[in-house]
Amino acid sequence: MTNTKTLTYKTILIFWFPLALTWLLMSIEGPFLASVIARMSEPKFNLAAYGVAFSFALIVEAPVIMLMSASTALVKDYLSFTKLRNFTYFLNGIITLFMLFLLIPAIFEFIALDLIGLPKRVEEITYLAFIALLPWPSAIGYRRFYHGILIRNNLTRLVTFGTVVRLSTMLITAFLSYFFANFDGAVIASLALSVGVMTEAMVTKLFATKILKRIKSEQETKPQTEISYIEIIKFYYPLAMTSILSLGIHPVVTFLIGQSRMSIESLAALPVINALVFIFRALGLSFHEAFIALLGENGEGYKPLRNFGLMAGSLSSILLIGITTTPLANIWFHSVSGLSIELTQLAILPAIIMSIFPALTFLISVQRAVLVYTRNTVPLTIATIIEVVVILIVLFVGIKFFDLVGVLAATTAYVSGRLIANFYLTFPYNKSVIKFK
């Protein structure tokens, strides 16, 4: 256990690095898959279709995102493991059935054509990509459940190794499909994602086998945690609602962009912009877990952690601004990501606007970590609701009243929503940190 009384920036960096590396490895997925799609036939349609299909899959996935937090907190012995495993299977079954429901042709066409307003060709590719993503949400839930068990038992390096396996499998699948299968680019990207996550889920379960054997052998000699399914639901419901609100906004954004000026170009450019920004945001997302782990018994690690997070957040945004405001932007979007000159020019200004997002991600990770540590989680849900509402208002006004290009309205809305959420969390955060002084 790290000694938080002598917590230094070096200690924080060493502890945080494996978690940051895991998220950075995952951040490679988006740029790589976008570059594959951009180099295939009908790149504009396929990039748009992939962005829409992935947005749909995100909302389906939302209920299982917090299973890692749940298993980290609740799996203390074999009885609690069995209960939460059964809950995970049930939840995975529900989201898979919901995804199958969305894949009913009449329902899918109503959403894609009538609500979003996609061109028929984009809708056709999106449907096939969504089919390829069918196993993806439940595989995410399965591996996050076992990730929590690994983290609880201080085996975070195995989480990183599982991510390496996932990326390797994804790359192999994408390359083989690219050269030997006659699929659309969006379908190849979706298939690669699904195969990668399914492989990672199986490997993660294998990594957890030794832990499970140990806790199973202790069930006769060690008191077991009595937890009912009702208690699990009460614990998990607020966590699930937070992720549903956070991820559920993406299909709505997709719908509103579909009503905007240059809608297809916007839908094509936005996932490429998000993929670049996510590389830098990933560092902030990973810092949340490190912050909680290193705070100590009475929050004595708070000040060095806060200062480290603020410095790392500032540096991440400065680095991203250094890309988006210089010729490196053209190199990234055109030469690396494979966007056309037209889409590259469209992407640059929205990318500049999003350059502040990594710093805001570090800030909200610090705020959330403190509130979770002090068990004051209600403001987190309220902040998410505020962020979602602001995004919708700014996006709607930008498109309907100012006739902004969709991708520009979307990035402005994302930044506005996060800024207001950060501002709101400042007040409960300040009340919580008093306990550390």
C-alpha positions as CSV (number, residue, x, y, z in Angstrom):
1,M,0.0,0.0,0.0
2,T,1.4,3.4,-1.0
3,N,2.3,5.7,1.9
4,T,0.1,8.7,1.3
5,K,1.8,10.7,4.1
6,T,4.9,11.0,1.9
7,L,3.1,11.2,-1.4
8,T,5.3,12.7,-4.1
9,Y,4.6,13.5,-7.7
10,K,7.0,10.6,-8.6
11,T,5.0,8.2,-6.5
12,I,1.7,9.4,-8.1
13,L,3.2,9.0,-11.6
14,I,4.5,5.5,-10.9
15,F,1.1,4.4,-9.5
16,W,-0.9,6.2,-12.2
17,F,1.2,5.1,-15.2
18,P,-0.3,1.6,-15.8
19,L,-3.8,2.9,-15.6
20,A,-3.0,5.8,-18.0
21,L,-1.3,3.4,-20.3
22,T,-4.4,1.2,-20.4
23,W,-6.6,4.2,-21.4
24,L,-4.0,5.4,-23.9
25,L,-4.0,2.0,-25.6
26,M,-7.8,2.1,-25.8
27,S,-7.6,5.6,-27.3
28,I,-5.7,4.2,-30.3
29,E,-8.8,2.4,-31.5
30,G,-10.7,5.4,-32.7
31,P,-7.9,7.0,-34.9
32,F,-6.9,3.6,-36.3
33,L,-10.3,2.5,-37.3
34,A,-11.2,6.0,-38.7
35,S,-8.1,5.9,-40.8
36,V,-9.0,2.4,-42.2
37,I,-12.5,3.6,-43.1
38,A,-11.2,6.8,-44.7
39,R,-9.0,4.8,-47.0
40,M,-11.8,2.6,-48.3
41,S,-14.6,3.2,-50.8
42,E,-17.3,5.8,-49.9
43,P,-15.3,7.2,-47.0
44,K,-17.7,10.0,-46.2
45,F,-20.7,7.7,-46.0
46,N,-18.8,5.0,-44.1
47,L,-17.4,7.4,-41.5
48,A,-20.9,8.8,-41.0
49,A,-22.4,5.3,-40.7
50,Y,-19.7,4.2,-38.2
51,G,-20.3,7.3,-36.1
52,V,-24.0,6.6,-36.0
53,A,-23.7,2.9,-35.3
54,F,-21.2,3.5,-32.6
55,S,-23.4,6.1,-31.0
56,F,-26.3,3.6,-30.9
57,A,-24.0,0.9,-29.4
58,L,-22.9,3.4,-26.7
59,I,-26.4,4.0,-25.4
60,V,-27.0,0.2,-25.4
61,E,-23.7,-0.3,-23.5
62,A,-24.4,2.4,-20.9
63,P,-26.1,0.3,-18.2
64,V,-23.1,-2.0,-17.9
65,I,-20.3,0.6,-17.8
66,M,-20.3,0.8,-14.0
67,L,-20.0,-3.0,-13.5
68,M,-16.3,-2.5,-12.8
69,S,-17.0,-0.1,-10.0
70,A,-19.7,-2.5,-8.6
71,S,-17.4,-5.6,-8.6
72,T,-14.6,-3.6,-7.1
73,A,-16.8,-2.5,-4.3
74,L,-19.0,-5.6,-3.7
75,V,-17.1,-8.7,-4.6
76,K,-15.5,-9.6,-1.2
77,D,-16.0,-13.3,-1.2
78,Y,-17.4,-16.2,-3.3
79,L,-21.1,-15.6,-2.3
80,S,-21.0,-11.9,-3.3
81,F,-19.1,-12.9,-6.5
82,T,-21.8,-15.3,-7.5
83,K,-24.6,-12.8,-6.8
84,L,-23.0,-10.0,-8.8
85,R,-22.0,-12.4,-11.6
86,N,-25.6,-13.5,-12.0
87,F,-26.7,-9.8,-12.0
88,T,-24.1,-9.2,-14.7
89,Y,-25.4,-12.0,-16.8
90,F,-29.0,-10.7,-16.4
91,L,-28.0,-7.2,-17.3
92,N,-26.0,-8.4,-20.4
93,G,-29.1,-10.4,-21.5
94,I,-31.3,-7.4,-21.2
95,I,-29.1,-5.1,-23.3
96,T,-28.6,-7.7,-25.9
97,L,-32.3,-8.2,-26.3
98,F,-32.7,-4.4,-26.5
99,M,-30.1,-4.3,-29.3
100,L,-31.9,-7.0,-31.2
101,F,-35.1,-5.0,-30.8
102,L,-33.4,-2.0,-32.4
103,L,-32.2,-4.2,-35.2
104,I,-35.8,-5.0,-36.3
105,P,-35.7,-3.5,-39.8
106,A,-38.8,-1.4,-39.5
107,I,-37.7,0.1,-36.1
108,F,-34.2,0.7,-37.3
109,E,-35.3,2.4,-40.5
110,F,-37.7,4.6,-38.6
111,I,-34.9,5.8,-36.3
112,A,-32.3,6.2,-39.0
113,L,-34.4,7.5,-41.9
114,D,-37.4,9.2,-40.3
115,L,-35.9,10.6,-37.0
116,I,-32.2,11.2,-37.9
117,G,-32.8,11.8,-41.6
118,L,-29.9,9.7,-42.8
119,P,-29.5,9.1,-46.6
120,K,-30.6,5.7,-47.6
121,R,-27.1,4.5,-48.4
122,V,-25.8,5.7,-45.0
123,E,-28.7,3.9,-43.3
124,E,-27.9,0.6,-45.1
125,I,-24.2,0.7,-44.0
126,T,-25.1,1.8,-40.5
127,Y,-27.5,-1.2,-40.2
128,L,-24.8,-3.7,-41.1
129,A,-22.2,-2.0,-38.8
130,F,-24.8,-2.2,-36.0
131,I,-25.2,-5.9,-36.6
132,A,-21.4,-6.3,-36.3
133,L,-21.5,-4.5,-33.0
134,L,-24.2,-6.9,-31.5
135,P,-21.8,-8.7,-29.2
136,W,-19.9,-5.6,-28.2
137,P,-22.0,-4.2,-25.3
138,S,-22.4,-7.5,-23.4
139,A,-18.7,-8.2,-23.9
140,I,-17.9,-4.8,-22.4
141,G,-20.1,-5.7,-19.3
142,Y,-18.5,-9.1,-18.9
143,R,-14.9,-7.9,-19.0
144,R,-15.6,-4.8,-16.8
145,F,-17.1,-7.1,-14.2
146,Y,-13.9,-9.1,-14.1
147,H,-11.7,-6.0,-14.3
148,G,-13.2,-4.9,-11.0
149,I,-12.1,-8.2,-9.4
150,L,-8.6,-7.8,-10.7
151,I,-8.4,-4.2,-9.5
152,R,-9.7,-5.1,-6.1
153,N,-6.9,-7.7,-5.8
154,N,-4.2,-5.2,-6.9
155,L,-3.6,-6.8,-10.3
156,T,-4.0,-3.7,-12.5
157,R,-1.1,-4.7,-14.7
158,L,-3.2,-7.6,-15.9
159,V,-5.9,-5.1,-16.9
160,T,-3.3,-3.4,-19.1
161,F,-2.2,-6.7,-20.6
162,G,-5.8,-7.5,-21.5
163,T,-6.0,-4.2,-23.3
164,V,-2.9,-5.1,-25.3
165,V,-4.6,-8.4,-26.3
166,R,-7.7,-6.5,-27.2
167,L,-5.9,-4.0,-29.5
168,S,-3.8,-6.8,-31.1
169,T,-6.9,-8.8,-31.9
170,M,-8.6,-5.7,-33.2
171,L,-5.7,-4.8,-35.5
172,I,-5.5,-8.3,-36.9
173,T,-9.2,-8.5,-37.5
174,A,-9.2,-5.1,-39.2
175,F,-6.3,-5.9,-41.5
176,L,-7.6,-9.4,-42.5
177,S,-11.0,-7.9,-43.2
178,Y,-9.5,-5.0,-45.2
179,F,-7.5,-7.3,-47.5
180,F,-9.6,-10.4,-47.7
181,A,-13.3,-9.5,-47.0
182,N,-15.6,-7.4,-49.3
183,F,-17.1,-5.4,-46.4
184,D,-17.9,-1.7,-46.1
185,G,-15.3,0.2,-44.0
186,A,-17.8,0.9,-41.2
187,V,-18.6,-2.8,-41.0
188,I,-14.9,-3.7,-40.8
189,A,-14.4,-1.2,-38.0
190,S,-17.4,-2.5,-36.1
191,L,-16.4,-6.1,-36.5
192,A,-12.8,-5.4,-35.4
193,L,-14.2,-3.7,-32.2
194,S,-16.4,-6.6,-31.4
195,V,-13.8,-9.3,-31.9
196,G,-11.2,-7.3,-29.9
197,V,-13.5,-6.8,-26.9
198,M,-14.7,-10.4,-26.9
199,T,-11.2,-11.6,-26.9
200,E,-10.3,-9.3,-24.0
201,A,-13.3,-10.4,-22.0
202,M,-12.2,-14.1,-22.3
203,V,-8.6,-13.2,-21.4
204,T,-9.7,-11.1,-18.4
205,K,-11.8,-14.0,-17.1
206,L,-8.8,-16.3,-17.5
207,F,-6.7,-13.8,-15.5
208,A,-9.2,-13.8,-12.7
209,T,-9.4,-17.6,-12.4
210,K,-6.7,-17.9,-9.7
211,I,-8.5,-15.3,-7.6
212,L,-11.8,-17.1,-8.0
213,K,-10.3,-20.4,-7.0
214,R,-8.9,-18.8,-3.8
215,I,-12.1,-17.1,-2.7
216,K,-14.1,-20.3,-3.5
217,S,-11.8,-22.4,-1.3
218,E,-12.3,-19.9,1.5
219,Q,-16.1,-20.0,1.5
220,E,-16.2,-22.8,4.2
221,T,-13.8,-21.0,6.6
222,K,-14.5,-17.3,5.9
223,P,-17.8,-15.6,6.7
224,Q,-19.6,-14.8,3.4
225,T,-21.1,-11.4,2.6
226,E,-24.9,-11.6,2.6
227,I,-26.1,-9.4,-0.2
228,S,-29.5,-9.6,-1.9
229,Y,-30.3,-8.8,-5.5
230,I,-32.5,-5.9,-4.3
231,E,-29.4,-4.5,-2.4
232,I,-27.3,-4.9,-5.6
233,I,-30.0,-3.1,-7.6
234,K,-30.2,-0.2,-5.1
235,F,-26.4,0.1,-5.1
236,Y,-26.1,-0.1,-8.9
237,Y,-29.1,2.0,-10.0
238,P,-27.5,5.5,-9.4
239,L,-24.3,4.4,-11.1
240,A,-26.1,3.1,-14.1
241,M,-28.2,6.3,-14.4
242,T,-25.1,8.4,-14.4
243,S,-23.6,6.4,-17.3
244,I,-26.9,6.2,-19.2
245,L,-27.2,10.0,-19.0
246,S,-23.6,10.5,-20.1
247,L,-23.7,8.1,-23.0
248,G,-27.3,8.5,-23.9
249,I,-26.6,12.0,-25.1
250,H,-24.6,10.7,-28.1
251,P,-27.6,9.4,-30.2
252,V,-29.5,12.6,-29.5
253,V,-26.5,14.6,-30.7
254,T,-26.4,12.4,-33.8
255,F,-30.1,13.1,-34.4
256,L,-29.7,16.8,-34.1
257,I,-26.6,16.9,-36.3
258,G,-28.7,15.0,-38.9
259,Q,-30.9,18.1,-39.0
260,S,-28.0,20.5,-39.5
261,R,-26.2,22.1,-42.3
262,M,-23.5,19.8,-43.9
263,S,-25.0,17.0,-41.8
264,I,-23.2,14.1,-43.6
265,E,-19.8,15.9,-43.5
266,S,-20.4,16.7,-39.8
267,L,-21.2,13.1,-39.0
268,A,-18.1,12.0,-40.9
269,A,-15.8,14.5,-39.2
270,L,-17.0,14.3,-35.6
271,P,-15.8,10.7,-34.8
272,V,-12.3,11.6,-36.1
273,I,-12.2,14.7,-33.9
274,N,-13.5,12.8,-30.9
275,A,-10.9,10.1,-31.5
276,L,-8.0,12.7,-31.4
277,V,-9.4,14.4,-28.3
278,F,-9.9,11.1,-26.6
279,I,-6.2,10.3,-26.7
280,F,-5.6,13.3,-24.4
281,R,-8.9,12.9,-22.4
282,A,-8.0,9.3,-21.6
283,L,-5.2,10.5,-19.3
284,G,-7.8,12.4,-17.2
285,L,-10.3,9.5,-17.2
286,S,-7.6,7.2,-15.8
287,F,-6.6,9.6,-13.1
288,H,-9.9,9.3,-11.4
289,E,-9.1,5.7,-10.2
290,A,-5.6,6.7,-9.1
291,F,-6.9,9.7,-7.1
292,I,-9.3,7.6,-5.1
293,A,-6.7,4.9,-4.4
294,L,-4.0,7.3,-3.2
295,L,-6.1,9.6,-1.1
296,G,-5.3,7.6,2.1
297,E,-7.4,6.9,5.2
298,N,-8.1,10.6,6.0
299,G,-7.5,12.3,2.7
300,E,-3.9,13.1,3.5
301,G,-2.9,12.6,-0.1
302,Y,-5.3,15.2,-1.4
303,K,-3.1,18.2,-2.0
304,P,-0.3,16.5,-4.0
305,L,-2.9,14.6,-6.0
306,R,-4.9,17.8,-6.7
307,N,-1.8,19.7,-7.8
308,F,-0.6,16.8,-10.0
309,G,-4.0,16.5,-11.6
310,L,-4.2,20.3,-12.4
311,M,-0.7,20.3,-13.9
312,A,-1.3,17.1,-15.9
313,G,-4.6,18.5,-17.2
314,S,-3.2,21.8,-18.2
315,L,-0.3,20.1,-20.0
316,S,-2.7,17.7,-21.9
317,S,-4.7,20.6,-23.3
318,I,-1.6,22.6,-24.2
319,L,-0.3,19.6,-26.1
320,L,-3.6,19.2,-28.0
321,I,-3.8,22.9,-28.8
322,G,-0.3,22.5,-30.2
323,I,-1.7,20.0,-32.7
324,T,-5.0,21.7,-33.6
325,T,-3.6,25.2,-34.1
326,T,-0.6,24.3,-36.2
327,P,0.1,22.5,-39.5
328,L,0.1,19.3,-37.4
329,A,-3.7,19.4,-37.6
330,N,-3.6,18.9,-41.4
331,I,-1.0,16.2,-41.0
332,W,-3.2,14.4,-38.4
333,F,-6.6,14.7,-40.1
334,H,-5.5,14.3,-43.7
335,S,-2.3,12.3,-43.8
336,V,-2.8,10.1,-40.7
337,S,-6.6,9.9,-40.4
338,G,-7.1,9.9,-44.1
339,L,-9.8,12.6,-44.3
340,S,-10.3,14.5,-47.6
341,I,-9.1,18.1,-47.8
342,E,-12.7,19.2,-47.5
343,L,-13.3,17.2,-44.3
344,T,-9.9,18.2,-42.9
345,Q,-10.7,21.9,-43.2
346,L,-14.1,21.3,-41.7
347,A,-12.6,19.5,-38.7
348,I,-9.9,22.0,-37.6
349,L,-12.1,24.7,-35.9
350,P,-14.2,22.2,-34.0
351,A,-11.0,20.4,-32.9
352,I,-9.6,23.7,-31.6
353,I,-12.7,24.3,-29.6
354,M,-12.4,20.8,-28.1
355,S,-8.8,21.3,-27.1
356,I,-9.8,22.5,-23.7
357,F,-11.7,19.2,-23.0
358,P,-8.7,17.2,-21.7
359,A,-8.1,19.8,-18.9
360,L,-11.8,19.8,-18.1
361,T,-11.7,16.0,-17.9
362,F,-8.8,16.1,-15.4
363,L,-10.8,18.6,-13.4
364,I,-14.0,16.6,-13.3
365,S,-12.0,13.4,-12.4
366,V,-10.6,15.2,-9.4
367,Q,-14.0,16.6,-8.4
368,R,-15.7,13.2,-8.8
369,A,-13.0,11.3,-7.0
370,V,-13.3,13.6,-3.9
371,L,-17.1,13.2,-3.9
372,V,-17.0,9.5,-4.3
373,Y,-14.4,9.2,-1.6
374,T,-16.6,11.2,0.8
375,R,-19.7,9.2,-0.3
376,N,-21.5,12.4,-1.5
377,T,-22.5,11.0,-4.9
378,V,-25.8,12.7,-5.5
379,P,-24.2,15.8,-7.0
380,L,-22.5,13.6,-9.6
381,T,-25.9,12.6,-11.0
382,I,-27.1,16.2,-10.9
383,A,-24.0,17.4,-12.6
384,T,-24.5,14.9,-15.4
385,I,-28.1,16.0,-15.8
386,I,-27.0,19.6,-16.0
387,E,-24.3,18.7,-18.6
388,V,-26.8,16.8,-20.8
389,V,-29.4,19.6,-20.7
390,V,-26.8,22.3,-21.6
391,I,-25.5,20.2,-24.5
392,L,-29.0,19.8,-25.9
393,I,-29.9,23.5,-25.5
394,V,-26.6,24.8,-27.0
395,L,-26.8,22.2,-29.9
396,F,-30.4,23.0,-30.7
397,V,-30.0,26.7,-30.6
398,G,-26.8,26.5,-32.6
399,I,-28.4,24.5,-35.4
400,K,-32.0,25.8,-35.4
401,F,-31.3,29.5,-34.7
402,F,-27.7,30.2,-35.8
403,D,-27.6,27.6,-38.7
404,L,-24.2,26.4,-37.6
405,V,-22.5,23.5,-39.3
406,G,-23.4,20.4,-37.2
407,V,-19.9,19.5,-36.1
408,L,-19.2,23.0,-35.0
409,A,-22.5,23.2,-33.0
410,A,-21.8,19.8,-31.4
411,T,-18.3,20.6,-30.2
412,T,-19.4,23.9,-28.8
413,A,-22.2,22.2,-27.0
414,Y,-19.9,19.5,-25.5
415,V,-17.5,22.1,-24.1
416,S,-20.3,24.3,-22.8
417,G,-22.0,21.4,-21.0
418,R,-18.7,20.2,-19.4
419,L,-17.8,23.8,-18.3
420,I,-21.2,24.2,-16.5
421,A,-20.9,20.8,-14.9
422,N,-17.5,21.6,-13.6
423,F,-18.8,24.9,-12.2
424,Y,-21.7,23.2,-10.5
425,L,-19.5,20.5,-8.9
426,T,-17.2,23.2,-7.5
427,F,-19.6,23.9,-4.6
428,P,-20.1,20.3,-3.2
429,Y,-16.4,19.6,-4.0
430,N,-15.3,22.5,-1.8
431,K,-17.5,21.4,1.0
432,S,-16.1,17.9,0.8
433,V,-12.4,18.9,0.8
434,I,-12.8,20.7,4.1
435,K,-12.8,17.3,5.7
436,F,-9.2,16.8,4.5
437,K,-7.9,20.0,6.1
